[in-house]
């Protein structure tokens, strides 16, 4: 069997959950004996200037994969930013504006020419994630062989007509959890393709050391941990605001520790209570999971959330936003945490977790069992071979 993964960005330097999922899934499918080819652009990732070609075009062989890189199209980024702002603000684009937006959002004519000429050489072509031109336009060439791995979020991009058409023409669609599938069906109605509930693979051999983290960063107090990009798109500003209110209402030495790129303003009076460590090495982040009393994932838009799974592997319970259907589903299904819809909920949940160490430990163990039973790589690759790629 020969398959291709089409992703706008690919490589060890490509930041993003979908990019990581694509690379790790492809490598493990190749290791299982499947001939896997990667079709991608020469751009690095969405956080760098994707209007330039970071990698050389051409063919390379890495990690058992054939990687074909194609030049990205040079576009008017100011025009893109104007339309992107409208989408984020919930403004419905006209038909012409939508066509222009998709034409500006990471495309490669050379990639499309390759798909036109060689698409039939593959049994299946897997597109990940849903919102880029490489997926929307690339899937037009071989819809009967198209597998869509959308990583769908409840956001303005998901409401574009071009995206609805993408979901309706894809032969098979791979979802991570039921909440993601329900969102797609709510947005696009009944989908004619085969719907598959597969999940996402997690490296379950994660090693961590709580004492090492506390010693390295001189943190002796109990703390709530957030790991990931620290910006408003991840709702971290709400976490900061809620934790500030919590500390003003409760005595004690509980801290909030933030790790990851970017930053948000922290009230001056909270500088000793909210510790922003910035970007830390991967092992330090793993150690932080074990050292934390509670892990908080406040994001409103997730299609899976790897950081939750990593936290659970370290037996740390999760507190998540109830407004994110995906993360709420995880804690309900696993019994590995609690969810909040507002500050009163946050206060109550965090107080309960701090005052009930036995229940906190049981939740952490339940979360770990959930990850091991549902998302270990052997399980995910077996599902791909049996369900996604089978005739």
ABEGO torsion letter per residue (X at the ends): XBBBBBBABBEAABBEAAAAAAAAAAAAAAAAGBBBBBBBBABABAABBAABBABBBEBBBBGGBBBBBBBBBBBBAAAAAAAAAAAAAGBBBBAAAAAAAAAABGBBAAAAAAAAAAAAABABBBBOBAABAAAAAAAAABAAABBBBAGBBBBAAAABAAAAAAAAABABBBBABAAAAAAAAAAAEBBABBBBBAEBBBBAABBBBAAAAAAAAGBABBBBBBBEBBBAAAGAAAAAAAAAAAAAABBEABBBBBBEBEBBBBBAAAAAABBBAEBBBAAAAAAAAAABABBBBABABBAAGAAAAAAAAAGBBBBBBAABAAAAAAAAAAGAEBBBABAAAAAAAAAAAAABAAAAAAAAAAAAAAAAAAABAAAAAAAAAAAAABX
